Every structure is written in structure tokens, then in C-alpha cells.
């Protein structure tokens, strides 16, 4: 199962890295893709910020980690999730997603 998740994430990264880079209304553009691995204890959560300023959240950890993930997103100045992905419906991957803004 882990190899499938890795390939899926790798595919998203390749797609987003090759997507056309544009500027946003604010005039700022990320020059590189940023990946954040959020420590949610048991489970997974990852934030990907693309060069064209899109925010992708992959998994949200267990329910008790939801507020921690939201806090982390706020510290990164993320006010919108453009794409939310659940790799599979296990408790420790989707539980925290109910807290997402």
C-alpha cells in the first residue's frame, strides 16, 4: 500500500512541477514546489505548495490531529486548500480532515 501512495504523490509532484507557472493577483509567485510533512503522530499528513500558488493537502491524520494540522496551515499562511486528497479511508488518514477550513 505504501508504494502505491508514494507513486501517487510522485505523480502529483511531477504534474504540478510541469504545470505552467503564472503569477497570482498579488504578484508573488513561488519559485519552487514546497513540501511539508506535518507530524500528526499515528497517520500521515502532507502539504504541497506548487509554483503557481496552489495548496494541496494529502491526508489529515487522526481526528485528534485535525486542530494541529489547521494550526500548522495557519502558520504557513495557507488560507485556502485547492485540492484535498485522501489516500485511503483509514481512521489515521481521514479523521483530521473534518477540521480543514
C-alpha positions as CSV (number, residue, x, y, z in Angstrom):
1,X,0.0,0.0,0.0
2,X,2.8,2.4,0.8
3,X,4.4,2.0,-2.7
4,X,1.0,3.0,-4.2
5,X,0.9,6.1,-2.1
6,X,4.4,7.0,-3.0
7,X,3.7,6.6,-6.7
8,X,0.5,8.6,-6.4
9,X,2.3,11.5,-4.6
10,X,5.2,11.4,-7.0
11,X,2.8,11.6,-10.0
12,X,1.2,14.7,-8.4
13,X,4.5,16.3,-7.8
14,X,5.6,15.7,-11.4
15,X,2.4,17.0,-12.8
16,X,2.5,20.2,-10.6
17,X,6.2,20.8,-11.3
18,X,5.5,20.8,-15.1
19,X,2.3,22.9,-14.9
20,X,2.6,26.4,-16.3
21,X,3.8,28.9,-13.8
22,X,1.8,32.1,-13.5
23,X,1.6,34.9,-11.2
24,X,-1.3,35.5,-8.8
25,X,-3.3,38.7,-8.4
26,X,-0.9,39.6,-5.5
27,X,2.0,39.5,-7.9
28,X,4.0,37.0,-5.9
29,X,5.0,33.6,-7.2
30,X,6.7,30.7,-5.5
31,X,9.8,29.7,-7.4
32,X,9.9,26.1,-6.2
33,X,7.4,23.5,-5.1
34,X,7.4,23.2,-1.3
35,X,6.5,20.0,0.6
36,X,5.6,20.0,4.2
37,X,5.4,16.7,6.2
38,X,3.1,17.5,9.1
39,X,3.8,15.5,12.3
40,X,0.4,14.1,13.2
41,X,1.6,11.1,15.3
42,X,0.0,7.9,14.0
43,X,-1.1,8.6,10.4
44,X,0.0,10.9,7.6
45,X,-0.5,14.5,6.5
46,X,1.4,16.4,3.8
47,X,1.0,19.9,2.4
48,X,2.3,20.7,-1.1
49,X,2.6,24.3,-2.3
50,X,3.0,24.5,-6.0
51,X,4.9,27.1,-8.0
52,X,1.6,28.6,-9.1
53,X,0.5,29.0,-5.5
54,X,-1.9,26.1,-5.2
55,X,-2.2,24.3,-1.9
56,X,-2.6,20.5,-1.8
57,X,-3.3,18.7,1.4
58,X,-2.8,15.0,1.4
59,X,-4.4,13.2,4.4
60,X,-5.2,14.8,7.7
61,X,-4.1,12.3,10.3
62,X,-6.4,11.0,13.0
63,X,-9.2,13.2,14.4
64,X,-7.2,14.4,17.4
65,X,-4.6,15.8,14.9
66,X,-7.0,17.9,13.0
67,X,-6.6,21.1,15.0
68,X,-2.8,20.7,14.9
69,X,-2.9,20.5,11.1
70,X,-5.1,23.6,10.9
71,X,-2.7,25.4,13.2
72,X,0.2,24.4,11.0
73,X,-1.6,25.6,7.9
74,X,-2.2,29.0,9.5
75,X,1.5,29.3,10.5
76,X,2.3,28.7,6.8
77,X,-0.2,31.5,5.9
78,X,-2.4,29.0,4.0
79,X,-5.9,30.3,3.9
80,X,-7.3,28.0,1.2
81,X,-6.8,24.4,0.2
82,X,-7.1,24.0,-3.5
83,X,-7.0,20.2,-3.6
84,X,-7.6,17.8,-0.7
85,X,-6.6,14.2,-1.2
86,X,-7.4,11.2,1.0
87,X,-5.1,8.3,0.0
88,X,-7.4,5.8,1.6
89,X,-10.3,5.8,4.2
90,X,-8.4,4.7,7.2
91,X,-9.1,6.5,10.5
92,X,-5.5,7.7,10.8
93,X,-5.6,9.4,7.4
94,X,-9.0,11.0,7.1
95,X,-10.0,11.7,10.7
96,X,-8.4,15.1,10.9
97,X,-9.8,16.3,7.5
98,X,-13.1,17.3,9.1
99,X,-11.3,20.3,10.7
100,X,-10.0,21.7,7.5
101,X,-11.2,25.3,6.6
